[in-house]
Amino acid sequence: MTVAQDEEGGPARRCGEGGPARRRGDGAPSRRLLDADWFNKLLIVSCALAWGFSFFLMKDVTAEFPVFWLLFVRFGIASLLMLAVFWHRIRAHVTGPVIRTGIVLGVFYGLGYVFQTFGIVFTTPGKNAFLTGIYCVLVPFCAWAMGKGTPRRTSVIAALASLAGMGLVVLDNGLPLNAGDLLTLVGAVFFALEMVVVASEGRDKDVWALTFWQFVTITAIVGAGTLALERPPEAELFTPGNVGSLVFLAVICSFAALAVLNYAFTKVDPSAGALLSSLESPSGVAFSVAFGYEGLTPRLLFGFALIFCGIVFSEAGDKIVAALPVRRRR
């Protein structure tokens, strides 16, 4: 999940601004590699796999550390890294609109992460991954609810497929509904709202400055939560394995993956990039099964498949329909 998934030239496009266009073949081999379509698609897949792995990892670390404290460390470190690496960009864009938009993004994204992380405490990593991925399908409907457009027919079809899959997933163990699944779905709504704000308010603003203020806002929200509701973790919990997990979540999943994805999205077709990034959900299930957290029943597997089809159709439905053969009238 990233602030950079705007298909029409939103914040992500700004990563490649700032210099004259290069002709094909110009520059050093490393420059040509960084501009190559296949290489940037590989980067997007790598980010999706890292986020997929993070679902399994989050299940482990939430068993050791309080949720608000965990998110405070994760986004606090990511904020400091953003400030260190993109200091000049952040300083050049200290304006009211950038800060206000970043705060709104941080509120939605932060609440999404809070609900998602509390959700994974009570459900499996695979369910958490796929139910979170539904945010892709919810974006057009959240935009419509906020008066920012009408859902396309492909969006409705994608929503119906995901809704059917969601029913199979959350009712896998019958009634009552799993609290973790419901919390995860609430988180997905907030992630979708964040994407709507990105698309509508972030087009003309620097992506790194926005992301910094977004991360700072998340850090403040979860920091207040941990101060008000949680006790600091015991010193014996800071084993090499747990510390390594915290570093991976903060440095790789929150900072590096976001930076790489923002760059790669400027080099590939937006629909292709969105589809590749949606591999986060099935990879989350794959890691969960591999490490023994998930037992796949036919019903659950079919539910995951329907949700994934909905996600794919929400991102590329128009292109899929356009590619279908059209029967001409006689």
N, C-alpha and C positions, 0 to 999 in steps of 0.2 A: 504494500500500500504506500502510495506516495502522493505528494502534492503536485506531481508532474504529469499527470495523465490527462491533460487537456488536448483533444484531438485537433483543435482549431488554432493552435499557436499560442497556447497559454504560457504560464511561467516556464515550463520546460524548454520552450524554444529559445529562451534568453540565454541558455547556457552556451550556445554556439555563436552569440553575437559578439561584436567588438572588433572585427577585422575584415579585410577584404576577402571575397570568396576565392578559394583555391581552384585552379583548373585540375582536371583529372590527371593524375600522374605527377603533380608537383609535390615538392617537399620530400623529407626524409622517409625511409621505409617505416619508421615508427609512426610518423604522422599518417601515412597511407593506411597502416594497420588500424589506427584509432578511428579512421573514417570509414573503414570497410563495413559493409552491411552485415556480412556473416559474423564478424567479430563483435559488433554491437549487439546482434541478436544473441550471441553466446553470453555476453555480459548480462543481458536481461534474464536469460535462463538461469545463470548463476545466482542472480539476486533472488529469483523465485525459489530456487532450491534452498538458499540460505534462510529465507523466511519460512519455507516449509519445515526445515529442520528446527526452526525456533519454536514451533508449536510443541514439539516433543520436549525441547529443552525447557520451555516455560512451565510445562507440567511438572518437571523435576524441581525447578528452583522455587515454584510456589509452594511446594511441600516443605521447603526449608525457610524461606523468607516471607515476611508480610508483603501483601500485594502493593500497597501504596509506597512502602519503602523500596521495593524492587523497582517500581516504575520511576521513583525519584532518582535512584542511582543510574538507571538506564538513560533517562532523558537529560539528567544533569550532566553526565559525562558527554553525551552527544552534543549538548549545547556548548560546552567548553571547546570541544573539537571544532564545531562550526565556527565559533568565534575566532579560534586560532588560525584556521585554514582560510576562512573567507572574510577576514577582518576588514580588508579594504572595501570589499563589496558591501558589507554590512554598514560600515561607517558612511559610505557614499549615499546610502539610501535610508538614513534616519529621518523619515518623514512621518507625519501624522497618518496619512492613508496606509502606508506600509505597516506601521506598528499596529494600527487598528485592525487591519485585515489579518495580520499575523496572530493577533490575540483571538479573533473570532475562530480562525482555523485551529488554534491551539485548544480552545474550549471544546469544539466538536471532536477533534482528534483525540484530545486527552480523555474526554468522557467515553469515547469509543474504546480506547485502550483499557480504561478502568473496568468497564463492563465486560470486555472480552477477557481480561486477565482474571477477574473474579469468576467468569464463566468456566474457564479452563480448570479451575480448582475442582469443579463439580461434574465435569464431563470429560470425554476423551479428547486427545489432541486432534484426531481425525475429524470428529464432529465439530470441534471448535474451528478448524481450518475451513471446512466447507460452509458452515453456517456464517462465518465471517465473510466468505467470498460472495455471499448473496448481496453485499453492498453494491457490487457492479450492476446488478439487476435493479436495485432500488433507486439508483441515481436519477433516471428520467422521471420517476414518480415523485421523488422529493423535490426535484426542480419544478414540476407541475404544481405541487402543493405550495411552493414558494412563489408562484406566479412567473416562472422563468421558462415557459415552453410547455408543449403538449407531447406526451409520450407517443412514439411511432408505433405502428402495428407490430413491428418486430420486437419492440420493447414489451408489449403486452404478451406476445407469445413466449418470450424469454421468461417473463414473470410467472406465467402459468406453469411452465415446465419446472421452474425453481420452486414454486409453491408446492407442487405435487411432490417433488423430491424432498423438500423441507418437511412435509408431513410424514413421509416414510422415515426420515432420520429422527425427528423428535419423538415419534411414537414407536420407535424401534423396540422399546421395552414396555410399551403400553402406558396406561395412565397410572398415577398422575405424571404430568410432564416433568422432565428433568430441569431443575432450577438452572443448572449450568447452560443448557441449551437456550433457555429463555433469555438469560443474561447476555449470551453471545449474540442473539438476534437483536437485542436492544443496542449492543455495540455496533452491529452492522448498520443500523439506522443512522447512528451518529457519524460513522465513516462515510456514508452516502451523503449526508448533509455537508460534510467537509468538502467532498468533491464538487458539490454544487457551488459552494462559495469560491473554490479555486477557479472554476470555469467562469463565474460571473464577475468576480472581483480581482482575480489575480493576473489577468491577461497583460496588463501594462505595468506590472511591478516585478522587481528583481526576485528571482526564485530563491536565491540564497539568503537574502535579507528576510523574506517572508518565512522561510523555514526556520531561521534562527529565532525570530520572535514567536513562532509557533512552538518550538521546543522549549523556550523559556517559559511560555505560558503553561505548557503541560507540566514542567518541573515545579512551577509555583502551585498548581492545583494539587498534584499528588504530594508535594511537600507539606501543604496544609493538611492533607488527609492523614499522612503518617504522623505528624505532630499531634493531631487531635485524637486519633483513634488507635494508634499502634505503639508498641514498645520496641525499642531498638533490638535487632537480633543479637543473640549471644555470640561471644567472640569465637567459641569453638565451631560455629557454623562456617567460618571463613577458611574452609579447607582449600587446597589447590584446585580441586575440581570445581567447587562452587565459585571460587574467584574467577576461574577460567570461563565459566558459564556467564557470569556477570559481564566480563570484558567482551565476550563474543556478542552478547545481546546489545551492549551499548555501542561498541566500536564497529562491529561488522553489520549487524542487523539495523541499527538505528542511524548510524552516521555513514559508513562506507557504502552500504547498499543503496541508500537514498541518493548519495552523490553520484554513484556509478549509474544508477537508473535514470537520473535527471539528464546526465550526459548522453547515455545511449538512446534515449527517446528522441533526441534531436537528430539522430542519424538513421533512423529506420522509419518505415511506414507506421503511422500511429496505430492502425488496427492490428498490424502484425505484432507490434510491441505490446499492446494490451493483451492479446491472446497469449503471447509467451509469458507475460507476467502472471496470467491467471493459472499457470502451472503451480503456483504456490499452494493451491488447495489440494490437488491430487498428490503432490510431493509430501504435504503434511500427513496425509493418510499413509503413504508408503513408509515414511519414517516411523510413524506410530505403530504400524503393523510389524515392521522390522524389529522394533525394540520392545515388542510385547505389550503395548498399551491398547491395541485395538484387536477385536475379534470381528471379522467381517462376515455378517450373515447375508444371504441373498437379498433380503429386504433392504438392508443398510447399503449394500453395494449398488442396488438399483436406484436408491435415493440419491447417493453421491453422483451417480451417472446423470440423473435428471438435472441436478443442480449444476453440474459442470456444463451440460448441454445448454442450460439457460444462460450461464455466464458467457459461454462462447457465442451464443446467438445474440446476446445483448451487445457484444463488442463488434461482431462481424455479420449480423443478420442482414443488413442491407446489401452487403457484397455477396452473401450467399444467395439471396433472392435474385439479385441481378445476374448471377452466373447460371441460374436455372434456365433450361431451354424453354422458350415461349412458343406455344402452339399457335400458329397463324390461322386466322379465320379464312374460310373459303369465300 
